[in-house]
Amino acid sequence: MIDETMQEQAAAYALGALDEEQTGAFELSLRADQELRALVRELRSVTEALAGTAPALEPPAAAKLRLLAEIDQQLRAKAPKPAAPESPSSAPASTAGSRPVSAPVSEPVRSPAGVHSGVPVRNVWIPWALAAALALVSLAFLWQGAGLRSQLIAQANRINELTTSAELARAESADLRQAVAKLRASNRLANFRIALLDSLLAASPKTIAVSVWDNERQDGVFIVRNLKPLQGDKDYQLWIIDPKYPSPVDAGVFQVDAKGNVREDFRAKMPIQAANQFAVTIEQKGGAAVPNTKAMVLAGS
Amino acid sequence: MTANADRNAVDQNQDAALIERIRGGEREAFIAFYDRYSSLLFSVAARVLGERKEAEDVLQEVMLVIWNKSGDYDPQLGTLSSWAVAVTRNKALDRLRARTRRLRLIEEAASLAEDSDATAYPSANEIVYGRERAELLRDAMKELPADQRMAIELAFFTGLSQSDIAVRLQQPLGTIKARIRRGMLRLREQLGGAL
């Protein structure tokens, strides 16, 4: 049973409201009391719930990129450094100066072992030559290994770069969503209909579009990113879904640039009362009177 | 409540697996953690500091703590996210203490605590845990007596000690301690399986 004083301390500890000295003393009690630890664990979850009552904000995309760049730098620093690769032609020269090879080379000169052992001098060189050859082969493998390691590290870095790019695209998408949410919340834009259109294509999850419709002026702006460019005989066509009409209203055709981006001003072919939803389909060049719903690529409200 | 409790257990298991992978230096696990909790931590830092730029710096610092010092996390004393929240709050308060406008921010925090309509905005809980659970948490906060809620929010978001809160609210220290204790225990009871 935890008494009220300890409960008070546990509550203040979970909130971070104890001073340094009180914290130290309380943590000593914590070590010895399992029930108290369980209480603190629950109260910390209460604190987390309290923290979550803060107004929701998304960090900017740049924050994530800055962080990942730092992490990648740390990872690179921790990665085993590849041995400095030398050219194959330089390997034998450097090998000659190393201990296993140089010792046998000088040995016969100072102490002709062949004379003492009775073995002809030229035969004494054979095992040394073999050893030298083996050492050279080993070095060649080492050099190749170092090269492969360098390639692997380069590939890993490339993968990290690509991952960062993908993260950037996702972050941009999150920023766009946040911008739309802010615009929606703004009273200044009360007459505007702002819609975020998501990709309906599994192969193009990064595609995203925003449509801003001014009902008073009966025109709008359409911005799209990462939409696949079409062949010459096709057009993308924008549609407005207004409950006043039995079928979607034509809002014009468009093409995207090589990067899949475009910003288009558009007008509807019929007066719009309520632009409830927007959709984009792929149609024959010039557009269609009614949408080909099987070729719908973007939709949103 | 049962669904919340089940989902919470799943979240905690996922977090336990995540922290193990982060400890192993797995970049993807770190990104998963960032994607899951960056909004919450950024929102907390911005709430404490009252501005976004510095909150961004705090988020960066906290995330590097998660990456480099995840060994400091003790699962016996709370979930991974509650630890991350505590680190965020402390780092934000460190910066706040270094600033002269602390007093003004405390005033703002006090106004927020007094203003029951302040809970009308979308909360960070909604982003991280979904609307249902966020509403449960919000309702629990709203049902708390105002004096308890204010003492708790002042302690958490402004970093005032219990003695400072007592002076500020012109109440005996014992009263403040009791308000914080009662409020926290009541929240624990009301949130139950959602925690």
Boltz contact constraints between the chains, C-beta under 6 A:
constraints:
  - contact:
      token1: [A, 7]
      token2: [B, 181]
      max_distance: 6.0
  - contact:
      token1: [A, 8]
      token2: [B, 177]
      max_distance: 6.0
  - contact:
      token1: [A, 8]
      token2: [B, 181]
      max_distance: 6.0
  - contact:
      token1: [A, 11]
      token2: [B, 180]
      max_distance: 6.0
  - contact:
      token1: [A, 11]
      token2: [B, 181]
      max_distance: 6.0
  - contact:
      token1: [A, 11]
      token2: [B, 184]
      max_distance: 6.0
  - contact:
      token1: [A, 12]
      token2: [B, 162]
      max_distance: 6.0
  - contact:
      token1: [A, 15]
      token2: [B, 155]
      max_distance: 6.0
  - contact:
      token1: [A, 15]
      token2: [B, 156]
      max_distance: 6.0
  - contact:
      token1: [A, 17]
      token2: [B, 155]
      max_distance: 6.0
  - contact:
      token1: [A, 17]
      token2: [B, 162]
      max_distance: 6.0
  - contact:
      token1: [A, 19]
      token2: [B, 161]
      max_distance: 6.0
  - contact:
      token1: [A, 37]
      token2: [B, 76]
      max_distance: 6.0
  - contact:
      token1: [A, 40]
      token2: [B, 77]
      max_distance: 6.0
  - contact:
      token1: [A, 41]
      token2: [B, 77]
      max_distance: 6.0
  - contact:
      token1: [A, 41]
      token2: [B, 78]
      max_distance: 6.0
  - contact:
      token1: [A, 42]
      token2: [B, 188]
      max_distance: 6.0
  - contact:
      token1: [A, 43]
      token2: [B, 184]
      max_distance: 6.0
  - contact:
      token1: [A, 44]
      token2: [B, 78]
      max_distance: 6.0
  - contact:
      token1: [A, 44]
      token2: [B, 82]
      max_distance: 6.0
  - contact:
      token1: [A, 45]
      token2: [B, 82]
      max_distance: 6.0
  - contact:
      token1: [A, 45]
      token2: [B, 195]
      max_distance: 6.0
  - contact:
      token1: [A, 46]
      token2: [B, 184]
      max_distance: 6.0
  - contact:
      token1: [A, 46]
      token2: [B, 187]
      max_distance: 6.0
  - contact:
      token1: [A, 46]
      token2: [B, 188]
      max_distance: 6.0
  - contact:
      token1: [A, 48]
      token2: [B, 81]
      max_distance: 6.0
  - contact:
      token1: [A, 48]
      token2: [B, 82]
      max_distance: 6.0
  - contact:
      token1: [A, 48]
      token2: [B, 85]
      max_distance: 6.0
  - contact:
      token1: [A, 49]
      token2: [B, 137]
      max_distance: 6.0
  - contact:
      token1: [A, 49]
      token2: [B, 191]
      max_distance: 6.0
  - contact:
      token1: [A, 50]
      token2: [B, 156]
      max_distance: 6.0
  - contact:
      token1: [A, 51]
      token2: [B, 44]
      max_distance: 6.0
  - contact:
      token1: [A, 51]
      token2: [B, 85]
      max_distance: 6.0
  - contact:
      token1: [A, 52]
      token2: [B, 40]
      max_distance: 6.0
  - contact:
      token1: [A, 52]
      token2: [B, 123]
      max_distance: 6.0
  - contact:
      token1: [A, 52]
      token2: [B, 124]
      max_distance: 6.0
  - contact:
      token1: [A, 52]
      token2: [B, 125]
      max_distance: 6.0
  - contact:
      token1: [A, 53]
      token2: [B, 123]
      max_distance: 6.0
  - contact:
      token1: [A, 53]
      token2: [B, 141]
      max_distance: 6.0
  - contact:
      token1: [A, 54]
      token2: [B, 43]
      max_distance: 6.0
  - contact:
      token1: [A, 54]
      token2: [B, 44]
      max_distance: 6.0
  - contact:
      token1: [A, 54]
      token2: [B, 47]
      max_distance: 6.0
  - contact:
      token1: [A, 54]
      token2: [B, 124]
      max_distance: 6.0
  - contact:
      token1: [A, 55]
      token2: [B, 121]
      max_distance: 6.0
  - contact:
      token1: [A, 56]
      token2: [B, 43]
      max_distance: 6.0
  - contact:
      token1: [A, 56]
      token2: [B, 122]
      max_distance: 6.0
  - contact:
      token1: [A, 56]
      token2: [B, 123]
      max_distance: 6.0
  - contact:
      token1: [A, 56]
      token2: [B, 124]
      max_distance: 6.0
  - contact:
      token1: [A, 56]
      token2: [B, 127]
      max_distance: 6.0
  - contact:
      token1: [A, 57]
      token2: [B, 42]
      max_distance: 6.0
  - contact:
      token1: [A, 57]
      token2: [B, 43]
      max_distance: 6.0
  - contact:
      token1: [A, 57]
      token2: [B, 46]
      max_distance: 6.0
  - contact:
      token1: [A, 58]
      token2: [B, 39]
      max_distance: 6.0
  - contact:
      token1: [A, 59]
      token2: [B, 38]
      max_distance: 6.0
  - contact:
      token1: [A, 59]
      token2: [B, 42]
      max_distance: 6.0
  - contact:
      token1: [A, 59]
      token2: [B, 59]
      max_distance: 6.0
  - contact:
      token1: [A, 63]
      token2: [B, 56]
      max_distance: 6.0
  - contact:
      token1: [A, 63]
      token2: [B, 59]
      max_distance: 6.0
  - contact:
      token1: [A, 67]
      token2: [B, 60]
      max_distance: 6.0
  - contact:
      token1: [A, 67]
      token2: [B, 63]
      max_distance: 6.0
